[in-house]
Amino acid sequence: MINKIKDRINSYVDGKLKKLFKKHRGISQIQFNDSQLKQLFADTSFYLPLTTWSMSPSTMVHVLNDVVVNDRTSIVEFGSGASTLYVAKLLKSHAIKATFYSVESNLEWANKLTKQLELLDLTAYASIIHAPIQPINEQFALGEQKLWYDVNVLNEAFKAIDAFDLVLVDGPFGGLTPHARYSAIPYLKNRLTTNCSVFLDDIDREEEKNILKSWEVSLNWITKPICHLKKSS
């Protein structure tokens, strides 16, 4: 009896220690990634605005690694923010010749990001596309989804791009409509390179999990590599 109690106690303690170790390792990884990101702006005293909605440092470093390692030349981001400045700064600091579009539905925020790009001398490395939220065609919708970015604005903005090799999806706001971020891949389906990477943030949420599954089926990516990331806590 005593031995059983001891075994249960030891098992409980081991479980707690493993959880603490995993949590500590995660925090250390975030701190390391954060220091990597700060190196990009080491030559400036510019304050980079971050919120709870911003991508985690680990996610952002993964994206930047993909840009450098896979020589990305045509990048599109849905949902502007700190990630916009990081990607633009990376392109400049590494002298990467790439086209980078960042799609944003909020005009005020789009203007602020444009101003920040100007202050950092990064306007040549990123283009902010203001695309208001509009009713979406059923061919680009999932389930009860009703809204997405104005595709007419996007069609005009992307007309010079044959295909994208990196897609970063962190918008629109998830509570806007069911499966708010689904339309990105159906819309771009015929404009993706064969070796593209797709990053979907907040993959820990049920709707994002459903979105990812639908993307994999529609693109026949069940056996192909697709990058999907969960926002770190």
C-alpha positions in Angstrom: 0.0 0.0 0.0 2.8 2.4 1.0 4.7 1.6 -2.2 1.6 2.4 -4.3 1.2 5.7 -2.5 4.9 6.5 -3.1 4.6 5.6 -6.8 1.6 7.9 -7.2 3.5 10.7 -5.4 6.6 10.2 -7.6 4.5 10.1 -10.7 2.7 13.3 -9.7 6.0 15.1 -9.0 7.6 13.9 -12.2 4.6 15.1 -14.2 4.8 18.5 -12.5 8.5 18.8 -13.1 8.2 17.9 -16.8 5.5 20.6 -17.2 7.7 23.1 -15.5 10.7 22.2 -17.6 8.7 22.4 -20.8 7.3 25.8 -19.7 10.8 27.1 -18.8 12.2 25.8 -22.1 9.4 27.6 -24.0 10.0 30.9 -22.2 13.8 30.6 -22.9 13.1 30.0 -26.6 10.8 33.1 -26.7 13.4 35.2 -25.0 16.1 34.0 -27.4 13.9 34.7 -30.5 13.0 38.1 -29.1 16.7 39.0 -28.8 17.2 37.9 -32.5 14.4 40.2 -33.6 15.8 43.1 -31.7 19.1 42.7 -33.6 17.2 43.8 -36.7 16.6 47.2 -35.2 19.8 47.5 -33.3 20.8 50.5 -35.5 17.8 52.6 -34.5 16.1 53.7 -31.3 12.7 53.3 -33.0 10.0 51.9 -30.7 8.3 48.9 -32.2 4.7 48.7 -31.1 3.7 45.3 -29.8 0.3 44.1 -28.5 -1.2 40.9 -27.4 -2.4 40.5 -31.0 1.1 40.6 -32.3 2.8 37.4 -33.5 5.0 35.8 -31.0 8.8 36.2 -31.4 9.1 32.4 -32.1 6.6 32.6 -34.9 8.1 35.7 -36.4 11.6 34.2 -36.4 10.3 31.1 -38.1 8.8 33.4 -40.9 12.0 35.4 -41.3 14.1 32.2 -41.4 11.9 31.0 -44.3 12.4 34.2 -46.2 16.2 33.9 -46.0 16.7 30.1 -46.3 14.2 29.7 -49.1 15.0 32.9 -51.0 11.5 34.2 -51.0 10.9 36.9 -53.7 7.1 37.4 -53.6 5.5 37.7 -50.2 2.0 38.6 -49.1 0.7 39.2 -45.6 -2.9 39.5 -44.5 -3.1 41.6 -41.4 -0.5 44.3 -40.9 1.5 44.9 -37.7 4.9 44.4 -36.2 5.5 41.5 -38.6 5.3 44.0 -41.5 8.2 46.0 -40.1 10.2 42.9 -39.3 9.9 41.5 -42.8 10.6 44.8 -44.4 13.7 45.4 -42.2 15.0 41.9 -43.0 14.6 42.5 -46.7 16.6 45.7 -46.4 19.3 44.5 -44.1 20.0 41.4 -46.2 19.6 43.2 -49.5 16.9 40.7 -50.6 15.1 41.6 -53.8 11.6 40.7 -53.0 8.1 42.1 -53.5 6.2 42.3 -50.2 2.5 43.3 -49.8 0.8 43.7 -46.5 -3.0 43.8 -46.6 -4.8 45.8 -43.9 -8.5 46.5 -43.6 -8.3 49.3 -41.0 -7.4 52.6 -42.8 -6.1 54.4 -39.7 -3.8 51.5 -38.9 -2.7 51.2 -42.5 -1.7 54.9 -42.5 0.2 54.5 -39.2 2.1 51.5 -40.5 2.9 53.4 -43.7 4.2 56.3 -41.6 6.4 53.9 -39.6 7.8 52.5 -42.8 8.7 56.0 -43.9 10.4 56.8 -40.6 12.5 53.6 -40.9 13.3 54.2 -44.6 11.6 50.9 -45.5 8.9 52.1 -48.0 10.9 50.5 -50.8 10.6 47.1 -49.1 6.9 46.9 -48.2 3.6 48.1 -49.7 0.6 48.5 -47.4 -2.6 47.7 -49.2 -5.7 49.1 -47.7 -8.5 46.6 -48.5 -11.8 47.2 -46.7 -13.9 44.3 -45.4 -16.6 43.4 -47.9 -19.1 40.5 -48.4 -17.2 37.6 -49.9 -18.1 35.4 -52.9 -19.2 31.9 -51.8 -16.3 30.4 -53.8 -13.9 31.9 -51.3 -15.9 31.2 -48.2 -16.1 28.4 -45.6 -19.2 27.5 -43.7 -21.0 30.6 -42.5 -18.3 33.0 -43.4 -19.7 36.2 -44.9 -16.8 38.7 -45.0 -13.2 39.1 -46.1 -11.0 41.8 -47.8 -12.2 43.5 -50.9 -11.0 41.2 -53.7 -11.3 44.0 -56.3 -8.7 46.0 -54.4 -6.5 43.0 -54.1 -6.9 42.1 -57.8 -5.6 45.6 -58.8 -2.8 45.5 -56.2 -1.5 42.1 -57.2 -1.9 42.3 -61.0 1.9 42.5 -61.5 2.5 39.3 -59.5 2.4 36.0 -61.2 2.7 33.9 -58.1 3.5 34.2 -54.4 6.0 32.0 -52.6 5.3 33.0 -49.1 1.9 33.7 -47.6 1.5 35.0 -44.0 -2.1 35.0 -42.7 -2.8 36.9 -39.4 -6.0 38.7 -40.5 -8.7 39.7 -40.6 -9.7 39.7 -37.0 -10.9 36.3 -36.1 -14.2 37.5 -34.5 -15.2 39.4 -37.6 -17.1 36.4 -39.1 -16.9 32.6 -38.9 -13.6 31.4 -40.4 -12.5 34.9 -41.2 -9.1 33.9 -42.4 -10.1 31.1 -44.7 -10.4 33.0 -47.9 -6.6 33.8 -48.3 -5.7 30.4 -49.9 -8.8 29.9 -52.0 -8.3 33.4 -53.4 -4.6 32.8 -54.1 -5.0 29.1 -55.0 -3.9 29.6 -58.7 -1.2 32.1 -57.7 1.1 30.1 -55.5 4.4 28.7 -56.4 5.0 24.9 -56.2 7.4 25.4 -53.3 5.5 28.1 -51.4 5.2 28.3 -47.6 1.9 29.3 -45.9 1.9 30.5 -42.3 -1.4 30.6 -40.4 -1.2 32.2 -37.0 -3.4 31.3 -33.9 -3.6 27.7 -35.0 -4.5 26.7 -31.5 -8.1 28.0 -32.1 -10.7 25.6 -33.4 -11.7 27.8 -36.4 -8.0 28.0 -37.5 -7.7 24.2 -37.2 -10.7 23.8 -39.5 -9.3 26.4 -41.9 -6.0 24.5 -42.1 -7.7 21.2 -42.8 -9.7 22.8 -45.6 -6.6 24.4 -47.2 -4.8 21.1 -47.1 -7.6 19.3 -48.9 -8.3 22.0 -51.5 -4.6 22.3 -52.4 -3.9 18.5 -52.0 -1.2 19.4 -49.4 -1.9 16.4 -47.2 1.5 15.0 -48.1 3.2 18.3 -48.9 4.9 20.5 -46.4 2.8 23.3 -45.1 4.0 25.7 -42.4 1.4 26.3 -39.8 2.2 28.0 -36.5 0.5 28.5 -33.1 0.9 31.8 -31.3 3.0 31.2 -28.3 1.6 32.2 -24.9 
